[in-house]
Amino acid sequence: MHRAPILVHPIAPAGGRRVSLRVEGQDAILGLAFSDADVIEFLRRAGVPDPDEVVLGEPTLVEWQGDEPHAYEAEPSDTDIP
């Protein structure tokens, strides 16, 4: 099974998404992103060529797990906290 080399994990309960890069079968965590700009910066620092094009224009290189692509905010809780 082929998997994308860039993984954007599900939204964390407090918001943001962990971003990892798969290299030689190992996942390296790049950081916690709160926007596409964060993902692009993580990829730039990791040496990925044209990271903005990868995130915004190349769907086969990025696997958005669990939530809608480009979404970073956690859903508000249904419970009221006094």
VENKAZI-V422194 format. One record per pair of residues at least 24 apart in sequence whose C-alpha atoms are under 7 Angstrom apart, sorted by sequence separation. I is the first residue (numbers start at 1). J is the second residue. D is the distance in Angstrom with one decimal. If there is no record, write none. Layout:
I&J&D ; I&J&D
//
This chain:
36&70&6.3 ; 35&72&6.3 ; 34&72&5.4 ; 6&61&6.1 ; 7&62&5.8 ; 8&63&6.1 ; 9&64&6.3 ; 10&65&5.3 ; 17&72&6.2 ; 4&60&6.3 ; 5&61&5.9 ; 6&62&4.7 ; 7&63&4.9 ; 8&64&4.9 ; 9&65&4.9 ; 10&66&4.7 ; 11&67&6.8 ; 16&72&4.9 ; 4&61&4.9 ; 5&62&6.6 ; 6&63&6.1 ; 7&64&6.2 ; 8&65&6.0 ; 9&66&6.9 ; 10&67&5.7 ; 15&72&6.0 ; 16&73&6.1 ; 4&62&5.4 ; 15&73&4.7 ; 4&63&5.5 ; 15&74&4.6 ; 14&74&6.1 ; 11&72&6.0 ; 13&74&5.7 ; 11&73&6.8 ; 12&74&6.6 ; 11&74&6.1
//
